[in-house]
Amino acid sequence: MTPARHAELAANLVVVRRTIADACDAAGRDPGEVTLVAVTKTFGEPDLRALAALGVTDLGENRANEFTRKAEAAADLDVTWHFVGQLQSNKARPVARYADVVHSVDRQSLVAALAKARAGAERPLRCLVQVALSDDASRAGGTVQRGGVVPDQVEQVADLVAEAEGLELAGVMAVAPLGTDPDRAFAELAGVAERIRAVYTDATWVSAGMSDDLESAIRHGATHVRVGRALLGTRAVAG
Ligand SMILES: *Cc1c(COP(=O)(O)O)cnc(C)c1O
């Protein structure tokens, strides 16, 4: 870690924290309600360690192999580990071994694979059901982009998570569809979150908002924002 990189991360963190605080202020919310998850995909272990030393308590990754490798290498950090990407069932075991939270539970078979992997563990694996928000194409009758469970099936998947041994239903997650107004997308998510919370009162987490739309997400009740580029800079590789 060069001093320049350390200073860059520190400065970015100040800006992101201020953005979150201002968005909370504007929404009449307590900034203590919003957890910053630093999405460190494609960046190396020194950056993870530097962020943790700067006070970041939550780290996220979106690829199973990369997640497992980094979480193992940095297992000594006192952080909460989040897995936020699409997850193949055959990677459920290594992810469930290192993750505290999986944001991207998007189908029945994955619930079963995660439950099997986590059975008998000391602590349950917190799970968020990923919701597929409608975009302009899906509103026009096309298919939904960017993964997740369609809103009217979220409760079904939530029920499975809630019943599964080793898993704990923490709430819902979404990625705003590309090219669609994030306010409209996150308002839709807020409605789904409320429906789930009406049944499962402890499922209070709403994971929404990334570098470009976290203010909108906070306006619509996000409890967890997943921020990559605004903290770490532009990624060299797509992800
Ligand atoms: C990469 C990623 C993020 C962070 O995106 P940025 O635009 O870099 O802030 C958030 N959520 C998921 C699921 C991601 O894959």
The ligand as a MOL file (V3000), in Angstrom:
LIG
                    3D

  0  0  0     0  0            999 V3000
M  V30 BEGIN CTAB
M  V30 COUNTS 15 15 0 0 0
M  V30 BEGIN ATOM
M  V30 1 C -20.1810 -4.1800 -8.0420 0
M  V30 2 C -21.4180 -4.2190 -7.2670 0
M  V30 3 C -21.7900 -3.1460 -6.4410 0
M  V30 4 C -20.9850 -1.8580 -6.3570 0
M  V30 5 O -21.1340 -1.1420 -7.5440 0
M  V30 6 P -20.4250 0.2980 -7.7650 0
M  V30 7 O -21.1520 0.8490 -8.9070 0
M  V30 8 O -18.9920 0.0030 -8.0320 0
M  V30 9 O -20.6090 1.0650 -6.5100 0
M  V30 10 C -22.9660 -3.2560 -5.7270 0
M  V30 11 N -23.7310 -4.3630 -5.7870 0
M  V30 12 C -23.4070 -5.4200 -6.5420 0
M  V30 13 C -24.3100 -6.5820 -6.5740 0
M  V30 14 C -22.2440 -5.3850 -7.3070 0
M  V30 15 O -21.9380 -6.4310 -8.0740 0
M  V30 END ATOM
M  V30 BEGIN BOND
M  V30 1 1 1 2
M  V30 2 1 2 3
M  V30 3 2 2 14
M  V30 4 1 3 4
M  V30 5 2 3 10
M  V30 6 1 4 5
M  V30 7 1 5 6
M  V30 8 2 6 7
M  V30 9 1 6 8
M  V30 10 1 6 9
M  V30 11 1 10 11
M  V30 12 2 11 12
M  V30 13 1 12 13
M  V30 14 1 12 14
M  V30 15 1 14 15
M  V30 END BOND
M  V30 END CTAB
M  END
